[in-house]
Amino acid sequence: MTDGSEKEEQWGRVLIAGGIGWATNGKKERQASSAASADLLEPHILRSICNVKITKIFTGPAANYAIAIDVHGAAHFFGKIPSPALAGTPTGIISEHTPLRVSPTSVGLPRGTKWVHAAAARGHILLVDSLGGVWGCGNNVMGQLGLGVCPEVEKFTRVTGPWMREKDASIISVSAGHTFSLFLTNTGLVYAAGSSESGQLGERLLKAGKVSYDVEVPPRLVQGLGDRKISQIASGNQHSLAMDSEGYVYAWGFAGYSRLGLQDQKDRLVPTLVPSFAGKNELSRAQWIFCGPTNSVVVDRQGLYWMAGKWKLTGDGSIGQPYTSFKTIQDIMGCKVLAASSGGCTHFLTTPDAKGGTMTVGFGQGCLYGELGLGPDLGKSTTRPTQIMPLEGIDVIDVAAGAFFTLFLARPNGALSDVPRHPVHIASASLCLVCNTHRNDDDLPLECEKCDQPYHLDCLTPPLDEIPEGEWFCPVCEKEEEQAERAVEEEPKVEEKAGVHAETETGTGTGTPRAKSATRSVTPKTGARKGTTPRRSETPKRSETPAGTAGTAGGIKRKAESKISPESSKKR
């Protein structure tokens, strides 16, 4: 929930790497299609929302889609989302060039409400609003949304639960696995919904001498945590972690590959204390928790990175030799972790570098889509933690790793101007849009960060005396963001919206008639980028390439890959 502070949230620009062939990601026929050639082998600034201030990014280790929340509290969706009805397409695919924008007012929430958290599972989505409510859509065959069991919930529908009977209780965080979801309240209680087949919800049942499981709807309180006040939750495909206010970690659910870090492969039906972070030394306890599909990650209060389970294909940490308890990884033992994420087969962290900036490190085996973002001249996989050189000098403040792609959230700085945009080239004018003339080479027009359209300094209103520092967006692209902000206050009533459904009681949400779509914001113009110094138009104008063409911007030089080693880590 919001704290009422007037201070603006930390925000950045969204970068993307990996597979963007949403229809064929994860499919065998992908190699025979053109999708493989469109993979982004290094991080690219996402043009469509490069003029939007993004505060949070979400995806999941099994998700083929992404969610970005902006400073106004609206959620931007792109990829292959679980609900075709929400996407407005038969395939459920929303192009990254035209993300779907869903504001809280579009589901009937009062003006001023924001989306503050989200969870992205393979087949369902959860959103948390700033009033403490939770909304879900997508697959619900096991009741994983906390709504009445049904094949699919097409619209964002309010999830109700026992927390609504608690005075002043509200949901502040959610996590999601394949067939279950967890809900964390501001009072430190954890609720669960969906299937408890492997103990993901905290228990199973004994019927007629056989262990069985129920589908839990509505969400119920997870037993076994006693009076511990939980502050964080995380879920993999079939297991979960929770961390309490004192830094103790609890694990439960499916224990295959020892992903729970409890030194065996026995499923836990109730949250079980993880001994690795239960010592008397408070610095050895947990600060953050994360889950991958078959692994768990804990960052302790010293900033050290710990891993349990299966996280690669061969050698120590693989199927035959999983980490049965939480272990550090030698090459990053000297790194203080600032942010971390685990995707389908990728693992990321950020750490301070020697220059006072941020270094982004990635590793993973079996990566096929370039989701590590190492660059076109390097391999797609590496089992050894490696600095992502295309992000050198860029202040990455968050990472969200998906099944086939990765999102990075970066503060604008000078180094960001060297990052290519996606798409790299788009159609734009050759002459100033105002005077339609070409002057001498000493008076070249500025090009907009987003749309590449050129403007002379003195043709702008008001005119500029010199090249402005930092990012520069043309008047049209600036107005897009202003219009998006106003749209939050002028949204049509919920019954006029497509892709959303307001419910105060548990229900299916299926079969709701679709109205004419009104949830997409003004269609973003795909466009350009800047850094510390806005770019001047070149003469002659570069050749136009259809939108969607991927590649590396001309003239950008990339440094060779550098490996993170214990020695170099200590120097940093």
Stockholm file with secondary structure:
# STOCKHOLM 1.0

chainA/1-572         MTDGSEKEEQWGRVLIAGGIGWATNGKKERQASSAASADLLEPHILRSICNVKITKIFTGPAANYAIAIDVHGAAHFFGKIPSPALAGTPTGIISEHTPLRVSPTSVGLPRGTKWVHAAAARGHILLVDSLGGVWGCGNNVMGQLGLGVCPEVEKFTRVTGPWMREKDASIISVSAGHTFSLFLTNTGLVYAAGSSESGQLGERLLKAGKVSYDVEVPPRLVQGLGDRKISQIASGNQHSLAMDSEGYVYAWGFAGYSRLGLQDQKDRLVPTLVPSFAGKNELSRAQWIFCGPTNSVVVDRQGLYWMAGKWKLTGDGSIGQPYTSFKTIQDIMGCKVLAASSGGCTHFLTTPDAKGGTMTVGFGQGCLYGELGLGPDLGKSTTRPTQIMPLEGIDVIDVAAGAFFTLFLARPNGALSDVPRHPVHIASASLCLVCNTHRNDDDLPLECEKCDQPYHLDCLTPPLDEIPEGEWFCPVCEKEEEQAERAVEEEPKVEEKAGVHAETETGTGTGTPRAKSATRSVTPKTGARKGTTPRRSETPKRSETPAGTAGTAGGIKRKAESKISPESSKKR
#=GR chainA/1-572 SS CCCCCCSCCCCBEEEEEECCCTTTTTCGGGGGSSTGGGCEEEEEEEGGGTTSCEEEEECCTTCSEEEEEETTSCEEEEEECSCHHHHTSTTCEECTTSCEEECGGGGTCCTTCCEEEEEECSSEEEEEETTSCEEEEEECTTCTTSSCCCSEEEEEEEECCGGGGSTTCCEEEEEECSSEEEEEETTSCEEEEEECTTSTTSCCEEETTEEECCEEEEEEECTTCTTCCEEEEEECSSEEEEEETTSCEEEEECCGGGTTSBSSCCCEEEEEECGGGCSSCGGGSEEEEEECSSEEEEEETTCCEEEEECCSSSSTTSSSSCEEEEEECGGGTTCCCSEEEECSSCEEEEEECTTSSEEEEEEESSCCSCTTCCCTTSCSCEEEEEECGGGTTCCEEEEEECSSEEEEEECCCGGGGGSCEESSCCCCCSSCTTTCCCCCGGGCCEECTTTCCEECGGGSSSCCSSCCSSCCCCHHHHHHHHHHHHHHHSCCCGGGCSSBCCCSSCCCCTTCCCCSCCCSCSCCCCCCCCCSSCCBCCSSCCCCCCTTCCCCCTTCCCCCCEECCHHHHHHC
#=GC SS_cons         CCCCCCSCCCCBEEEEEECCCTTTTTCGGGGGSSTGGGCEEEEEEEGGGTTSCEEEEECCTTCSEEEEEETTSCEEEEEECSCHHHHTSTTCEECTTSCEEECGGGGTCCTTCCEEEEEECSSEEEEEETTSCEEEEEECTTCTTSSCCCSEEEEEEEECCGGGGSTTCCEEEEEECSSEEEEEETTSCEEEEEECTTSTTSCCEEETTEEECCEEEEEEECTTCTTCCEEEEEECSSEEEEEETTSCEEEEECCGGGTTSBSSCCCEEEEEECGGGCSSCGGGSEEEEEECSSEEEEEETTCCEEEEECCSSSSTTSSSSCEEEEEECGGGTTCCCSEEEECSSCEEEEEECTTSSEEEEEEESSCCSCTTCCCTTSCSCEEEEEECGGGTTCCEEEEEECSSEEEEEECCCGGGGGSCEESSCCCCCSSCTTTCCCCCGGGCCEECTTTCCEECGGGSSSCCSSCCSSCCCCHHHHHHHHHHHHHHHSCCCGGGCSSBCCCSSCCCCTTCCCCSCCCSCSCCCCCCCCCSSCCBCCSSCCCCCCTTCCCCCTTCCCCCCEECCHHHHHHC
//
